[in-house]
Amino acid sequence: MEKSFSESYKAAGVDVTAGYKAVELMKEHVARTAVKGVMSSIGGFGGLFSLDLEGIQKPVLVSGTDGVGTKLRIAFLTGKHDTVGIDCVAMCVNDIICCGAKPLIFLDYLAVGKNYPERVANIVKGVADGCVQGGCALVGGETAEMPGFYPEDEYDLAGFSVGVVDRDKIIDPANVRPGDVIIGLASSGVHSNGFSLVRKVFDVENTDLNAYNEKLGCSLGEALLTPTRIYVKPILKLMEEVSIKAISHVTGGGFYENIPRALNENTKAVIDKSKVDVLPIFKLIQEQGNIPERDMFNTFNMGVGMCVIVAKEDAEKAVAILTEAGEKATVIGEIKEGEKGVELC
C-alpha cells in the first residue's frame, strides 16, 4: 500500500513522510534490543511480548516510568543527542530493579517540534543502547511531531519499563535491621537529576559547553551529558548469590530523599561521608554555586548512584561480586536503630 501523504498537514508543520523515514532509520537500533519473548516488530499498534515464567512461581509485574528532564537542554545546546536515550531507560529500569524485578520491555515517547529523521534515529539509538545495558527489549514507542507546541529544535523524551519478579523474591525494606551494611555503587556523574540547579549554577545558556575544563578533564558539556549508569545486570547477578535487604536508586532528592525509601520505620541510615567518593563535577557545582553541603546531598547523587543494603556478614562477598561485575562498590555506611531517615557524619 502506498504510504499516505498530506500536503495540507505538511503545511501545518507535520511531515508524515519524515516520520516514515525516522522509523526506517531506527529499525536497526530497535533490533539490537531483541530478547527472548519479543513477538512484534516496530510499526504495529502494540508491542507484543511472551512472558517466560519458568522458575517463577508467583509472578508480579513491576513497572516504572520517567523522563530525562531538563538535562535535555544540555543536549540542545551541544547538539549531542545520542546519549539522552540511555538516561531515559536508566531512570526507569534502575527503579524497578530496586524491587528485585528483571526488566523485560521498554517503550519510549518522543515529542518533537520538528521531525528531523536522523536526529530522531540518533535519540532512539541511545534508547536502544540503554535497553541493551538493561537487558530489556524496546518493543515500541511513539514519536509525536508537535509544531507550535515545541520549538523546532527541541523535544521531550520519556518512557516506561515493565519487569517481573517472583512474589517471594521481592526486595522488601521491611527486612532491614540495625547492623546491616550500606554498599554504595559509584555513579557516572550527575545522571539525570538536579539539572534545573545545574543549569542555573553554570548559566548554560551563556556558557561555552564545549570548552575544555581542566578540573573535569573534559568539556563541561561532556561531563553533564555523561549518561546515567544502569545497574540492572550487576544487581541481578548479586541477587543470585546474596540476600539483598533493600535497594535505593539515588535520584532527585539525593541521599536525604531516596535512601529512606529503602528503610523501615525503626531504622536509620548512617553514612560515612569520608567513604563517598565525590566526583569532580559535584565539587565544581558546589564551588561555583556556593551551595551548602546539605543541599548538595539533598539534590545530587554525589558519586553514589545506588545503595544496596545487606547483612553485615554478606558485605564482603557482595562487594566482591559487584566489583567483578564491573561496579565500583564501597561500604559507605550502616543501619542503626532510630527514626527513619539519613544521618551523614
Buried (B, 14 or more C-beta within 10 A) or exposed (E): EEEEEEEEEEEEBBBBBBBBBBBEBBBEBBEEBBBEBBEBBBEEEEBEBEEEEEEBEEEBEBBBBBBBBBBBBBBBBBEBBBBBBBBBBBBBBBBBBBBBBBBBBBBBBBBBBBBBBEBBBBBBBBBBBBBBBBBBBBBBBEBBBBBEEBEEEBBBBBBBBBBBBBEEBEBEBEBBBEEBBBBBBBBBBBBBBBBBBBBEBBEBEEEEBEEEBEEBEBBBBBBBBBBBBBBBBBBBBBBEEBEBBBBBBBBBBBBBBBBBBBBBEBBBBBBBBEEBBBBBBBBBBBEEBEBEEEBBBBBBBBBBBBBBBBBEEBBEEBBEBBEEBEBBBBBBBBBEEBEBEBBBE
